[in-house]
Amino acid sequence: MPELPEVETTRRGIEPHVSGQFVQRVTIRQPQLRWPVAPEISSLLPGQRIDGVRRRGKYLLFDTTAGSMLVHLGMSGSLRVLTGPVAARLHDHVDFCLDSNLILRFNDPRRFGSILWAGLTPQAHPLLDSMGPEPLSPSFTGTYLYDRSRGRKVPVKHFLMDSSVVPGVGNIYANEALHSAGIHPLRAAGRVSRVRYEALVKAVREVLDSAIAMGGTTLRDFVGSDGRPGYFRQSLNVYGRAGLPCRSCGRALKEIRSGQRSTVYCGSCQR
């Protein structure tokens, strides 16, 4: 599933091409995604100017004076900007045709993505209203995590992946940040000290910033009919490397299943 860096890279890739453009028409080929495509997408969006594209957690917000469109890429979704008429492929479900003759196309083979309408107060939408502070924002601090974690017995990895605590830190980058901070993923969140949470906040920011920066060069271009955003696996230290040597101490990395997700860690470096 696309995580925050992939979503942010998507936002940065498409925003220059769609911001300031008017939506001429919307073509919906498959209305049933994770949820049905919101009817406002057809009734309110045409004729509106896209004033900007924002990200909240793993969601993209396309702002107009009529309200905001809320897009989630799901497990396999992608957004591409096409420079001319390109025949739709099997999983090209929705086209947003812009007045610049560009087409913003939503492709989603597994149909776990969503295109919803968040209205004029998107922060109040049920999918967004309980989210914690953004992990790259000044309000995401070690003190904040420490205070939120008191009395919590849930594993710190699950705590970090809870969007009500901090949105957008999914499985891949939770593994990476916990390794960088030297914290065992199964340690109870309430048993992590303030100092170690400060280290974890620093690690989360560094891991996400690095992935976003790498995405800007490896994904290259969001204009064209081919290609799709991918994970930045070449930069990962633990995820997908179970059994290989830890790059910090040389001992074999371990893998367990926790919360139905793969968790990879170093039994020596992480405590």
N, C-alpha and C positions, 0 to 999 in steps of 0.2 A: 504494500500500500504506500502511495506517495506520502512522505513525511514533510515536515515544515520546510526543509531546504528545497525539496523538489517543488513544493507549492510556491514558495517565494521566488524560485528561479522562473517558474512559469509566469508568475505575476510580472516580474521584471522583463521577461521576454515579450509578452504580448502588450503590456501597458503602453509603450510608445506608439504602437500601431492602432490602438482602439480608443485611447483617451482623446476626447474632443470630437470624435466621430458620431454621426447620427445613425441610428439603427433604421434602415429602410424597411426591412422585413425579416421575419423569423420563419425558418422552415423546420418543422418538427417531423422527422420520419419515424421516430420511435418515442412515444410519449411516456412509456412505462420504464422508468429507471428504478433506482432504489425506492423512490416514491414517484408518483405521477408528476410529470413536468407541470409546474404551476400554471394555471390558466392565464394569469397576469402576464406571463412571458409573451403570449400572443396578443393579448388585448391592450396592455399598457406600454410594453417596451417599444414597439415600432413607433418611429417618430421622435423618440427621445434621444438626447445627446448623452453619451457616456462621459461623465465628468471626471472619472478616475477609477482606478482599480486598486482595491485594498486587500490586505490579508488579515484574517482573524483566526488564529490557530491554523488549522488545515483547510479553512474555507476561504474562497475568494468572493469579494463583494464588488459588484459593478454598480457604481452610484449614478443615478439620474435624478432629475427634479421630481419625477413621479414616484421614486422609491429605489430600492436597491435589489438587484438580482444576486442570489446567494448560490454559489457553485461549489460542489465538492467533487473531487476527481475519483473518489471511491478506490477500488482496488487496482483498476487498470485504465482509468480515464486520462485523457489528454486534451489540451486545447492547442490548435494550430491556426496560424494566420495564412490564408491562401490569397495569392495575388491575382487570381483570375478564376474563371469557371473551371472547376476540377470535378470530374465525375465522383459521386459519393461511393464510398466503399461500404462493405457489409455493416460495419459497426459505426459508421458516421451518422449519429443520431440527430444532431441539431446543428443548423447553420444560422449564424447571425450575419446578415448581409448589411454592410456599412456603406455610407454615401461615398466613400473613397474608392468603391469597387473592390474593397477587400472583404474577405469572408472569414469570420471567426468560427471555426468548426470544432464541435465537441464529439470526440470519439471515445467509446467505452465498450470494449468487447464483453466484459462481464456484467455490465449494467448495474454496478453497485454505486455509481456516482449519483449526483442529484443536481437538479436545477430548480431552485425554489424562489419565492418572492418574499423579501424581508421587509418591504414597505418603507415608510419614511423614518422609522426608528429601528434600524436593523439590530442594534445592540439589545433590544428587547425580544428578539426572535428566540423561541424556545431552544434552538440549537446553540445560541450564543450567550444567552443571558446569565448562565452560571459559570462561565469561563473565568479562570484566574488571570493574573497579569501575564502579558506576553514575555517569553523567556529572554528576549533581547531588549526588553524595556527596563528603565531605571528602577521600577517598582519590584522587579524580580531580584530579591536579595537573599543572602544567607539567613538573615534575621527573619525574613518573611517565611522561609521554608521551616526554620526552626520552630517558630511560633505555631505554624499550621500543623506541625508533626507531633506536638506534645500529646502523649497518651495514645498515639497511633501504633498498633501492632502490625499493621500491614507491611509487607516487605518494601523497602525503600524504592526499589525499582517500580513497583506498582504505584506507589505514592507519586513518583516523578512522572508517571504516564497518565495520571488522573487530570483530565482537562479542567476540572474545577480548582485544581491546585495550580497547574501551569499548562496551557494548551499547546499542542503541536509537537511535544517531545514523544515520539513514538518508539517502537521497540529497538530499532537499529541504533538510534542516537542515544537512547537511554543506556544501552550496553556500553557504548563508547565513552559517554560522560562518566559513568560509574567507574569504569576502568581507569580513566585518566585521574579521577579524584581518589582512587584507592579504596573505594567503599564496596563491600560485598553486597551483591544485589538482593540477597535474602535477609540482610540485617533489618530489624524492625525500624520503621521510620522514626519512631519515638526514642530510639536508642542511638541516634546519630547526633553528635554534638554540634553546637553552633559553628565552631571553627571548621568542622568537616563539611557542613552545609555551605559555608563560604567557598570552600574549595570546589564543591559540586556545582554551585552557580557559575563559578569561573570556568569550569570544565564544560558545562552545557553551552555557555556562550561561545567558547573557543571552538567546540565541535561543530555547532551550527554555523558560525561565521565561516569556518574553513570550508564546510560543505557548500554553502551558498557561493563563496568565492570561486570554488572549483567548478560549480555548475555554470558559472558565467563563461567559462572557457571550454568546458567539455560538451555542453549542449549546443553551443555555437549560435544557432539561429532558430527562431520560432516562426519564420516565414518559409512556407513550402509545404508540399504534400507528404513528404517522407520524414521519418525520424520521430522519436518520441522521448520525452524525458526519462532518464533512468537513474538508478541509485549510484552514488559516488563511491562504489565499493573499493576502488583502487586506493582510497585513503583510509580505509577502516583498519583498526588495530585488533579488534576482537570479533566482531560480528562476522559469521561465516568462516571463522578460522579455528574452529574447535579441533583440538589435537595438535595444532601447530604451536611452535614456540612463542611464548609471550615476548613481545618486542622490548619489554622492559627488563625482565629477569631471565628469560630463556626457558622457563619451565612450560610444560604443555598446558595449553588452555583447556578448560573444562566446559562441558555443555550440559545443561539441565533443562527440563521443561517447567516453566513457572507461569501459571495463569494461561495455559495452553499456548505459550509462546516460547521460542527458543531463547535461552539466556546463556551467553558465553562470558566467562570470566576467568581471571587468574587466581588460583587458590593461594598463591604466595603474595601477590601485590595487593589484593583486595581483602579487607578485613572488616 
